[in-house]
Amino acid sequence: MASVDSEEDNKGFAEKNEASFPILSDPGKEMTRAYGVNSAMGFAKRWTFYIDQEGIIRKIDKDINVREAGVHLVENLRSLGVPTVE
């Protein structure tokens, strides 16, 4: 997960929402520009990039529904053949 917010804001967001992963901070918008996700309003679009171990983008999901994002994430990982942990 990445955001154009500051590291401090992202840390607060992660703690508030009990995230079990870090959030990348990109306040200079260099990474979001490189991935083409900057919006006209100044924030990053909610797109999911599926990047393999070689650094190749295998899929870009541009239709993100926040309430269903977790389910879609798992479905997309399975469709890409990513092994599951049981």
HUMO-V890717 format. One record per residue. PSI is psi in whole degrees, 0 to 359 (* if undefined). Layout:
psi=PSI
psi=PSI
This chain:
psi=139
psi=153
psi=153
psi=4
psi=166
psi=162
psi=320
psi=314
psi=318
psi=322
psi=317
psi=318
psi=315
psi=317
psi=315
psi=322
psi=9
psi=44
psi=141
psi=22
psi=156
psi=157
psi=124
psi=132
psi=130
psi=60
psi=336
psi=353
psi=26
psi=313
psi=318
psi=327
psi=316
psi=325
psi=357
psi=31
psi=9
psi=134
psi=164
psi=338
psi=354
psi=356
psi=170
psi=138
psi=151
psi=82
psi=150
psi=125
psi=128
psi=110
psi=127
psi=181
psi=339
psi=359
psi=13
psi=129
psi=117
psi=335
psi=147
psi=121
psi=111
psi=355
psi=79
psi=124
psi=113
psi=319
psi=335
psi=6
psi=319
psi=316
psi=315
psi=325
psi=311
psi=315
psi=315
psi=320
psi=318
psi=317
psi=335
psi=358
psi=20
psi=127
psi=146
psi=157
psi=129
psi=*
